[in-house]
Amino acid sequence: MRVSTLNVLAPGDVELGVVYASVEGVNDDSYEKCLKELVHKAEALGATALVAMQLVQSQFQWNRRTSLMATAVKRK
């Protein structure tokens, strides 16, 4: 699956919608878990790529989380 932080669609790509994933923790492992969940949700929609991906890591003492959001895209 193609993953990009850029919001540029390739010719023939169609937006399927926004996908979101969030997991506990703020470290490399939590990022990988979150990305895996995000890709799983996108693939369930039939996506072949994720564009405009954004990362948010909240580090409040009582709620450390890693969240990712992106636009799911499918080749036409």
C-alpha positions as CSV (number, residue, x, y, z in Angstrom):
1,M,0.0,0.0,0.0
2,R,1.3,3.5,-0.9
3,V,1.4,5.8,2.1
4,S,2.1,9.5,1.8
5,T,1.9,12.7,3.8
6,L,1.3,14.6,0.6
7,N,-2.2,15.3,-0.4
8,V,-1.6,14.7,-4.1
9,L,-3.7,12.1,-5.9
10,A,-2.2,10.2,-8.8
11,P,-4.1,10.3,-12.1
12,G,-7.1,8.0,-11.9
13,D,-7.2,7.8,-8.1
14,V,-10.6,8.2,-6.3
15,E,-11.0,9.3,-2.7
16,L,-12.9,6.8,-0.6
17,G,-13.0,8.8,2.7
18,V,-11.0,9.4,5.8
19,V,-9.7,6.6,8.0
20,Y,-8.6,7.0,11.6
21,A,-6.7,4.8,14.1
22,S,-5.6,5.3,17.6
23,V,-3.6,3.1,20.0
24,E,-2.2,3.4,23.6
25,G,1.4,4.5,23.9
26,V,3.8,6.9,22.4
27,N,6.8,5.1,21.0
28,D,8.0,3.3,17.8
29,D,6.0,0.2,18.6
30,S,2.8,2.2,19.1
31,Y,3.3,4.0,15.8
32,E,3.7,0.6,14.0
33,K,0.6,-0.8,15.6
34,C,-1.4,2.3,14.7
35,L,-0.2,2.2,11.1
36,K,-1.1,-1.4,10.8
37,E,-4.6,-0.7,12.1
38,L,-5.0,2.3,9.8
39,V,-3.9,0.2,6.7
40,H,-6.3,-2.6,7.8
41,K,-9.2,-0.1,7.9
42,A,-8.3,1.4,4.5
43,E,-8.0,-2.0,2.9
44,A,-11.4,-2.9,4.2
45,L,-12.7,0.0,2.1
46,G,-10.9,-1.3,-0.9
47,A,-8.1,1.4,-0.8
48,T,-4.8,0.9,-2.6
49,A,-3.2,4.0,-1.0
50,L,-3.3,6.4,1.9
51,V,-2.5,10.1,1.3
52,A,-2.3,13.2,3.5
53,M,-1.4,11.1,6.5
54,Q,-1.2,13.0,9.8
55,L,0.3,11.8,13.1
56,V,-0.8,13.0,16.5
57,Q,0.9,11.8,19.7
58,S,-0.6,13.0,22.9
59,Q,1.6,12.6,25.9
60,F,-0.7,13.5,28.8
61,Q,0.4,11.6,31.9
62,W,-2.9,9.7,32.1
63,N,-3.6,9.2,28.4
64,R,-0.5,8.6,26.2
65,R,-1.8,7.8,22.7
66,T,-0.6,7.6,19.1
67,S,-3.2,8.5,16.4
68,L,-3.1,8.5,12.6
69,M,-5.5,9.9,10.1
70,A,-5.4,9.7,6.3
71,T,-7.5,9.8,3.2
72,A,-8.1,6.4,1.7
73,V,-7.7,6.3,-2.1
74,K,-8.4,3.6,-4.7
75,R,-7.1,3.4,-8.2
76,K,-9.9,3.8,-10.7
